[in-house]
Amino acid sequence: MVDRGNPKASAFFIGEAPGANEDLEGKAFVGRSGRLLDSLLAEIGFDTNQDALIANVVKCRPPDNRRPEPEEAKTCLPFLKKQIELVNPRLILLLGATALKYFTTQKKTAPMSEQVGRFFTQADTPGIAWMVIYHPAFILRDPRKKDLMREHLGIFVREWKKIKKEAEAHV
Protein backbone atom coordinates (compact mmCIF):
# COMPACT_ATOMS: atom_id res chain seq x y z
CA MET A 1 0.00 0.00 0.00
CA VAL A 2 1.36 3.33 -1.03
CA ASP A 3 0.58 6.32 1.12
CA ARG A 4 -0.69 9.54 -0.38
CA GLY A 5 0.51 13.10 -0.24
CA ASN A 6 3.71 14.99 0.35
CA PRO A 7 6.46 13.31 2.41
CA LYS A 8 7.95 16.77 3.09
CA ALA A 9 4.73 18.15 4.59
CA SER A 10 4.52 19.31 8.19
CA ALA A 11 1.24 17.42 8.69
CA PHE A 12 0.85 13.65 8.85
CA PHE A 13 -2.56 11.93 8.84
CA ILE A 14 -3.05 8.40 10.15
CA GLY A 15 -6.09 6.34 9.25
CA GLU A 16 -7.15 2.82 10.06
CA ALA A 17 -6.49 0.53 7.10
CA PRO A 18 -6.77 0.44 3.33
CA GLY A 19 -10.20 -0.24 1.85
CA ALA A 20 -11.22 -1.63 -1.52
CA ASN A 21 -10.56 1.62 -3.43
CA GLU A 22 -7.15 1.99 -1.81
CA ASP A 23 -6.30 -1.57 -2.87
CA LEU A 24 -7.32 -0.79 -6.45
CA GLU A 25 -5.45 2.52 -6.71
CA GLY A 26 -2.52 1.76 -4.40
CA LYS A 27 -3.00 5.04 -2.53
CA ALA A 28 -4.31 5.87 0.93
CA PHE A 29 -7.70 7.52 1.47
CA VAL A 30 -8.99 7.62 -2.09
CA GLY A 31 -12.44 6.09 -1.47
CA ARG A 32 -15.58 7.87 -0.27
CA SER A 33 -14.02 8.67 3.11
CA GLY A 34 -10.93 10.15 1.52
CA ARG A 35 -12.94 12.22 -0.92
CA LEU A 36 -15.02 13.59 1.97
CA LEU A 37 -11.89 14.47 3.93
CA ASP A 38 -10.30 16.10 0.86
CA SER A 39 -13.45 18.12 0.20
CA LEU A 40 -13.86 19.38 3.77
CA LEU A 41 -10.21 20.37 3.99
CA ALA A 42 -10.23 22.03 0.55
CA GLU A 43 -13.07 24.26 1.79
CA ILE A 44 -10.62 25.77 4.29
CA GLY A 45 -7.53 25.99 2.09
CA PHE A 46 -5.79 22.68 2.84
CA ASP A 47 -4.73 20.39 -0.01
CA THR A 48 -4.28 16.86 1.34
CA ASN A 49 -2.04 15.89 -1.58
CA GLN A 50 0.33 18.82 -1.04
CA ASP A 51 -0.01 19.77 2.63
CA ALA A 52 0.03 16.34 4.31
CA LEU A 53 1.18 12.76 4.03
CA ILE A 54 -1.62 10.26 4.65
CA ALA A 55 -0.89 6.74 5.91
CA ASN A 56 -2.70 3.98 7.79
CA VAL A 57 -2.08 2.04 10.98
CA VAL A 58 -1.88 -1.15 8.90
CA LYS A 59 -0.53 -1.30 5.37
CA CYS A 60 -2.69 -4.18 4.07
CA ARG A 61 -6.45 -4.39 3.83
CA PRO A 62 -7.88 -6.63 6.56
CA PRO A 63 -10.17 -9.44 5.34
CA ASP A 64 -13.80 -8.41 4.86
CA ASN A 65 -12.77 -4.79 5.47
CA ARG A 66 -12.85 -5.36 9.23
CA ARG A 67 -10.92 -3.26 11.73
CA PRO A 68 -7.28 -4.21 12.18
CA GLU A 69 -6.63 -6.69 14.94
CA PRO A 70 -3.99 -5.96 17.61
CA GLU A 71 -1.45 -8.35 16.11
CA GLU A 72 -1.81 -6.76 12.66
CA ALA A 73 -1.34 -3.28 14.09
CA LYS A 74 1.62 -4.43 16.18
CA THR A 75 3.27 -5.83 13.05
CA CYS A 76 2.82 -2.61 11.06
CA LEU A 77 3.48 0.03 13.74
CA PRO A 78 7.30 -0.06 13.43
CA PHE A 79 6.95 0.89 9.75
CA LEU A 80 4.56 3.73 10.57
CA LYS A 81 6.79 5.00 13.36
CA LYS A 82 9.75 5.00 10.97
CA GLN A 83 7.69 6.98 8.44
CA ILE A 84 6.90 9.56 11.09
CA GLU A 85 10.55 9.76 12.04
CA LEU A 86 11.57 10.30 8.40
CA VAL A 87 8.82 12.81 7.60
CA ASN A 88 9.35 14.63 10.92
CA PRO A 89 5.91 16.31 10.96
CA ARG A 90 4.91 19.04 13.38
CA LEU A 91 1.25 17.92 13.45
CA ILE A 92 -0.35 14.48 13.37
CA LEU A 93 -4.05 14.05 12.73
CA LEU A 94 -5.48 10.71 13.79
CA LEU A 95 -8.48 9.74 11.70
CA GLY A 96 -10.80 7.87 14.03
CA ALA A 97 -10.82 5.68 17.10
CA THR A 98 -8.75 2.86 15.60
CA ALA A 99 -5.81 5.16 14.84
CA LEU A 100 -6.14 6.61 18.33
CA LYS A 101 -6.27 3.15 19.93
CA TYR A 102 -3.23 1.73 18.19
CA PHE A 103 -1.00 4.72 17.91
CA THR A 104 -1.21 6.77 21.06
CA THR A 105 0.14 5.97 24.47
CA GLN A 106 -1.95 8.31 26.61
CA LYS A 107 -5.45 8.76 25.25
CA LYS A 108 -7.11 5.36 25.52
CA THR A 109 -9.54 5.75 28.40
CA ALA A 110 -11.83 8.67 27.57
CA PRO A 111 -14.60 8.31 24.97
CA MET A 112 -13.99 9.72 21.50
CA SER A 113 -16.51 12.50 22.08
CA GLU A 114 -14.21 13.88 24.79
CA GLN A 115 -11.06 13.63 22.69
CA VAL A 116 -11.94 14.81 19.19
CA GLY A 117 -10.83 18.26 18.12
CA ARG A 118 -8.30 18.79 20.91
CA PHE A 119 -4.53 18.88 20.60
CA PHE A 120 -2.38 16.75 22.88
CA THR A 121 1.27 15.74 23.10
CA GLN A 122 3.01 12.45 23.71
CA ALA A 123 6.28 12.01 25.56
CA ASP A 124 7.68 9.69 22.89
CA THR A 125 7.16 12.27 20.11
CA PRO A 126 8.42 15.61 21.41
CA GLY A 127 7.70 18.60 19.19
CA ILE A 128 4.66 16.99 17.57
CA ALA A 129 1.13 18.16 18.31
CA TRP A 130 -1.48 15.40 17.96
CA MET A 131 -5.22 15.62 17.33
CA VAL A 132 -7.91 13.02 16.75
CA ILE A 133 -11.07 13.59 14.72
CA TYR A 134 -13.95 11.32 13.85
CA HIS A 135 -13.13 9.06 10.94
CA PRO A 136 -14.69 10.36 7.71
CA ALA A 137 -16.49 6.99 7.32
CA PHE A 138 -18.29 7.75 10.60
CA ILE A 139 -19.41 11.08 9.14
CA LEU A 140 -20.70 9.28 6.04
CA ARG A 141 -22.79 7.06 8.32
CA ASP A 142 -23.92 9.96 10.54
CA PRO A 143 -23.97 13.19 8.49
CA ARG A 144 -25.25 15.12 11.53
CA LYS A 145 -21.62 15.14 12.75
CA LYS A 146 -20.33 16.82 9.57
CA ASP A 147 -20.42 20.35 11.03
CA LEU A 148 -18.56 19.13 14.10
CA MET A 149 -15.93 17.60 11.85
CA ARG A 150 -15.64 20.89 9.97
CA GLU A 151 -15.08 22.64 13.29
CA HIS A 152 -12.33 20.19 14.29
CA LEU A 153 -10.65 20.39 10.91
CA GLY A 154 -10.75 24.19 11.20
CA ILE A 155 -8.90 23.99 14.53
CA PHE A 156 -6.32 21.70 12.95
CA VAL A 157 -5.82 23.88 9.86
CA ARG A 158 -5.47 27.06 11.93
CA GLU A 159 -2.62 25.43 13.86
CA TRP A 160 -1.11 24.14 10.61
CA LYS A 161 -1.21 27.65 9.09
CA LYS A 162 0.46 29.07 12.19
CA ILE A 163 3.26 26.50 11.97
CA LYS A 164 3.63 27.06 8.23
CA LYS A 165 3.88 30.82 8.76
CA GLU A 166 6.54 30.36 11.47
CA ALA A 167 8.55 28.06 9.19
CA GLU A 168 8.38 30.55 6.31
CA ALA A 169 9.56 33.34 8.63
CA HIS A 170 12.70 31.31 9.41
CA VAL A 171 13.62 30.71 5.76
DRENMARPA-348906 format. One record per residue (C-alpha): residue number from 1; x negated, y, z. Coordinates in Angstrom, 2 decimals, padded with zeros to 5 digits. Each point is the difference from the previous one (the first is absolute). Layout:
N
+-----+---------+---------+---------+
| num |       u |       v |       w |
+-----+---------+---------+---------+
| NUM |       X |       Y |       Z |
...
+-----+---------+---------+---------+
This chain:
171
+-----+---------+---------+---------+
| num |       u |       v |       w |
+-----+---------+---------+---------+
|   1 |  000.00 |  000.00 |  000.00 |
|   2 | -001.36 |  003.33 | -001.03 |
|   3 |  000.78 |  002.99 |  002.15 |
|   4 |  001.27 |  003.22 | -001.50 |
|   5 | -001.20 |  003.56 |  000.14 |
|   6 | -003.20 |  001.89 |  000.59 |
|   7 | -002.75 | -001.68 |  002.06 |
|   8 | -001.49 |  003.46 |  000.68 |
|   9 |  003.22 |  001.38 |  001.50 |
|  10 |  000.21 |  001.16 |  003.60 |
|  11 |  003.28 | -001.89 |  000.50 |
|  12 |  000.39 | -003.77 |  000.16 |
|  13 |  003.41 | -001.72 | -000.01 |
|  14 |  000.49 | -003.53 |  001.31 |
|  15 |  003.04 | -002.06 | -000.90 |
|  16 |  001.06 | -003.52 |  000.81 |
|  17 | -000.66 | -002.29 | -002.96 |
|  18 |  000.28 | -000.09 | -003.77 |
|  19 |  003.43 | -000.68 | -001.48 |
|  20 |  001.02 | -001.39 | -003.37 |
|  21 | -000.66 |  003.25 | -001.91 |
|  22 | -003.41 |  000.37 |  001.62 |
|  23 | -000.85 | -003.56 | -001.06 |
|  24 |  001.02 |  000.78 | -003.58 |
|  25 | -001.87 |  003.31 | -000.26 |
|  26 | -002.93 | -000.76 |  002.31 |
|  27 |  000.48 |  003.28 |  001.87 |
|  28 |  001.31 |  000.83 |  003.46 |
|  29 |  003.39 |  001.65 |  000.54 |
|  30 |  001.29 |  000.10 | -003.56 |
|  31 |  003.45 | -001.53 |  000.62 |
|  32 |  003.14 |  001.78 |  001.20 |
|  33 | -001.56 |  000.80 |  003.38 |
|  34 | -003.09 |  001.48 | -001.59 |
|  35 |  002.01 |  002.07 | -002.44 |
|  36 |  002.08 |  001.37 |  002.89 |
|  37 | -003.13 |  000.88 |  001.96 |
|  38 | -001.59 |  001.63 | -003.07 |
|  39 |  003.15 |  002.02 | -000.66 |
|  40 |  000.41 |  001.26 |  003.57 |
|  41 | -003.65 |  000.99 |  000.22 |
|  42 |  000.02 |  001.66 | -003.44 |
|  43 |  002.84 |  002.23 |  001.24 |
|  44 | -002.45 |  001.51 |  002.50 |
|  45 | -003.09 |  000.22 | -002.20 |
|  46 | -001.74 | -003.31 |  000.75 |
|  47 | -001.06 | -002.29 | -002.85 |
|  48 | -000.45 | -003.53 |  001.35 |
|  49 | -002.24 | -000.97 | -002.92 |
|  50 | -002.37 |  002.93 |  000.54 |
|  51 |  000.34 |  000.95 |  003.67 |
|  52 | -000.04 | -003.43 |  001.68 |
|  53 | -001.15 | -003.58 | -000.28 |
|  54 |  002.80 | -002.50 |  000.62 |
|  55 | -000.73 | -003.52 |  001.26 |
|  56 |  001.81 | -002.76 |  001.88 |
|  57 | -000.62 | -001.94 |  003.19 |
|  58 | -000.20 | -003.19 | -002.08 |
|  59 | -001.35 | -000.15 | -003.53 |
|  60 |  002.16 | -002.88 | -001.30 |
|  61 |  003.76 | -000.21 | -000.24 |
|  62 |  001.43 | -002.24 |  002.73 |
|  63 |  002.29 | -002.81 | -001.22 |
|  64 |  003.63 |  001.03 | -000.48 |
|  65 | -001.03 |  003.62 |  000.61 |
|  66 |  000.08 | -000.57 |  003.76 |
|  67 | -001.93 |  002.10 |  002.50 |
|  68 | -003.64 | -000.95 |  000.45 |
|  69 | -000.65 | -002.48 |  002.76 |
|  70 | -002.64 |  000.73 |  002.67 |
|  71 | -002.54 | -002.39 | -001.50 |
|  72 |  000.36 |  001.59 | -003.45 |
|  73 | -000.47 |  003.48 |  001.43 |
|  74 | -002.96 | -001.15 |  002.09 |
|  75 | -001.65 | -001.40 | -003.13 |
|  76 |  000.45 |  003.22 | -001.99 |
|  77 | -000.66 |  002.64 |  002.68 |
|  78 | -003.82 | -000.09 | -000.31 |
|  79 |  000.35 |  000.95 | -003.68 |
|  80 |  002.39 |  002.84 |  000.82 |
|  81 | -002.23 |  001.27 |  002.79 |
|  82 | -002.96 |  000.00 | -002.39 |
|  83 |  002.06 |  001.98 | -002.53 |
|  84 |  000.79 |  002.58 |  002.65 |
|  85 | -003.65 |  000.20 |  000.95 |
|  86 | -001.02 |  000.54 | -003.64 |
|  87 |  002.75 |  002.51 | -000.80 |
|  88 | -000.53 |  001.82 |  003.32 |
|  89 |  003.44 |  001.68 |  000.04 |
|  90 |  001.00 |  002.73 |  002.42 |
|  91 |  003.66 | -001.12 |  000.07 |
|  92 |  001.60 | -003.44 | -000.08 |
|  93 |  003.70 | -000.43 | -000.64 |
|  94 |  001.43 | -003.34 |  001.06 |
|  95 |  003.00 | -000.97 | -002.09 |
|  96 |  002.32 | -001.87 |  002.33 |
|  97 |  000.02 | -002.19 |  003.07 |
|  98 | -002.07 | -002.82 | -001.50 |
|  99 | -002.94 |  002.30 | -000.76 |
| 100 |  000.33 |  001.45 |  003.49 |
| 101 |  000.13 | -003.46 |  001.60 |
| 102 | -003.04 | -001.42 | -001.74 |
| 103 | -002.23 |  002.99 | -000.28 |
| 104 |  000.21 |  002.05 |  003.15 |
| 105 | -001.35 | -000.80 |  003.41 |
| 106 |  002.09 |  002.34 |  002.14 |
| 107 |  003.50 |  000.45 | -001.36 |
| 108 |  001.66 | -003.40 |  000.27 |
| 109 |  002.43 |  000.39 |  002.88 |
| 110 |  002.29 |  002.92 | -000.83 |
| 111 |  002.77 | -000.36 | -002.60 |
| 112 | -000.61 |  001.41 | -003.47 |
| 113 |  002.52 |  002.78 |  000.58 |
| 114 | -002.30 |  001.38 |  002.71 |
| 115 | -003.15 | -000.25 | -002.10 |
| 116 |  000.88 |  001.18 | -003.50 |
| 117 | -001.11 |  003.45 | -001.07 |
| 118 | -002.53 |  000.53 |  002.79 |
| 119 | -003.77 |  000.09 | -000.31 |
| 120 | -002.15 | -002.13 |  002.28 |
| 121 | -003.65 | -001.01 |  000.22 |
| 122 | -001.74 | -003.29 |  000.61 |
| 123 | -003.27 | -000.44 |  001.85 |
| 124 | -001.40 | -002.32 | -002.67 |
| 125 |  000.52 |  002.58 | -002.78 |
| 126 | -001.26 |  003.34 |  001.30 |
| 127 |  000.72 |  002.99 | -002.22 |
| 128 |  003.04 | -001.61 | -001.62 |
| 129 |  003.53 |  001.17 |  000.74 |
| 130 |  002.61 | -002.76 | -000.35 |
| 131 |  003.74 |  000.22 | -000.63 |
| 132 |  002.69 | -002.60 | -000.58 |
| 133 |  003.16 |  000.57 | -002.03 |
| 134 |  002.88 | -002.27 | -000.87 |
| 135 | -000.82 | -002.26 | -002.91 |
| 136 |  001.56 |  001.30 | -003.23 |
| 137 |  001.80 | -003.37 | -000.39 |
| 138 |  001.80 |  000.76 |  003.28 |
| 139 |  001.12 |  003.33 | -001.46 |
| 140 |  001.29 | -001.80 | -003.10 |
| 141 |  002.09 | -002.22 |  002.28 |
| 142 |  001.13 |  002.90 |  002.22 |
| 143 |  000.05 |  003.23 | -002.05 |
| 144 |  001.28 |  001.93 |  003.04 |
| 145 | -003.63 |  000.02 |  001.22 |
| 146 | -001.29 |  001.68 | -003.18 |
| 147 |  000.09 |  003.53 |  001.46 |
| 148 | -001.86 | -001.22 |  003.07 |
| 149 | -002.63 | -001.53 | -002.25 |
| 150 | -000.29 |  003.29 | -001.88 |
| 151 | -000.56 |  001.75 |  003.32 |
| 152 | -002.75 | -002.45 |  001.00 |
| 153 | -001.68 |  000.20 | -003.38 |
| 154 |  000.10 |  003.80 |  000.29 |
| 155 | -001.85 | -000.20 |  003.33 |
| 156 | -002.58 | -002.29 | -001.58 |
| 157 | -000.50 |  002.18 | -003.09 |
| 158 | -000.35 |  003.18 |  002.07 |
| 159 | -002.85 | -001.63 |  001.93 |
| 160 | -001.51 | -001.29 | -003.25 |
| 161 |  000.10 |  003.51 | -001.52 |
| 162 | -001.67 |  001.42 |  003.10 |
| 163 | -002.80 | -002.57 | -000.22 |
| 164 | -000.37 |  000.56 | -003.74 |
| 165 | -000.25 |  003.76 |  000.53 |
| 166 | -002.66 | -000.46 |  002.71 |
| 167 | -002.01 | -002.30 | -002.28 |
| 168 |  000.17 |  002.49 | -002.88 |
| 169 | -001.18 |  002.79 |  002.32 |
| 170 | -003.14 | -002.03 |  000.78 |
| 171 | -000.92 | -000.60 | -003.65 |
+-----+---------+---------+---------+
